[in-house]
């Protein structure tokens, strides 16, 4: 079965190592919920240098392209940054469903309960 793409957004910090750990956790949870997670924060810093203006711009454009291809935007973390607000606005404009990680996990849990009750 083909998994729908889920774009991950979160309040990323300046600490690339901490971002990678958080992104991996979020991606695993989204994967377990039945989606193919897309999280540019996990891979774009591996080959783009954010301090180079053109690469910074290219990174933003690539991330936006991944968001446009996603079926759902998953908002993770305890706060909403300006960057996350931009992601939410783009998703809204493109009619892409936006939800929280808790929302996806709740739906997954409800789906599991329903399937058990039909057996």
N, C-alpha and C positions, 0 to 999 in steps of 0.2 A: 504494500500500500504506500502510495506517495504521501509524504508528510508535507503539509503546508509550511511555507516559510514564515518565521516569526522573528521580527527585528527587535533586538534587545537595546533598550536605552536605560541609562542609570546615571546617578550623580558621580561621574568619574572624577578622580582627584589627579594631582600632578604625579603621584606615585604609580609608575607603570606596573611595578610588581604587584602592588595591592589591587590595581585595576584588573590585571590578568587573573588573579585569584577570584575576585568577585565575579568577573565575567564568566569564568569557567563554572562557578557555582550556579549562576543564573542560567547559563546555557544547558547545564545538566538537568535542571528542574524543568525547563521548557521542553527539552528533548523527552524527558520522562512523561510529560503531558501530551506527547504525540506530535510535536512540531519539529521542524528542522530549524534550529536557532541560527540567526545571522547576527554576529556581534563584531562590527568593524574594529572596536577597541581591542579585540583580541589579536587581530592580525595586521592592521594597517601600520601600527608603530614598528612592526618588524622590518618594514622596508621603506617607510616614509619618515623623513625628518621634519617634525612639526615646526621647528625654528626656521626652516627655509620657507619663505612666503608661498612660493609656487606649490611646494609639496603640501603645505598646510591647506591651501585652496583645493588642490587635487583630492586630498583626503576627505574634505567636506563634501565635494562633488561625488566621490565614489560612495561614501556612506549614504548620501541622499538617493543615489541610484539603487542601492541595496534596499533602502526603505521603500522605494516605489515598487519594487518587485515583491515585497512581502504581502502576505495575506492579513497579518496582524502585527500591531506594534505592542510590545510588552514593556510596560513601565515598571522598573525595578527600583528598590531602595526606599529610604524613608523621607527623602526630600525631592523636590522638583526644581531642577536648575533651569537657567535660560535656554541652554542647549536642548534640554529635554522638552521644554515648552515649544521650541522650534520643531522638534520631531513630532510632537502631538499635533501641532498646527498643520504640518505637511500631511500627516496621516488623515486628519479631518478633511482637508481640502481634496485629497485623493480618494476619499470614502474608504479608507483602510480602517478596520476596527482597531481601536486602542483600548487596552485593558491593563490591569496590573498583574504582576506575577501571582499575587494571591487570588485574583479573579480567575486566571487560567487554572490554577491548582484546585480551586473550589469547583469549577466546572468539571474538571477531570474526576474529582472525587464523587461528584453527583452522578456522573456518567457511569462510574464503576458500580455505585450502589444500585442504580437502575438495572444494569446488566445482571447483577447478582439476583435481583428480585424477579427477573424474567426467566431464570433457569428452573 
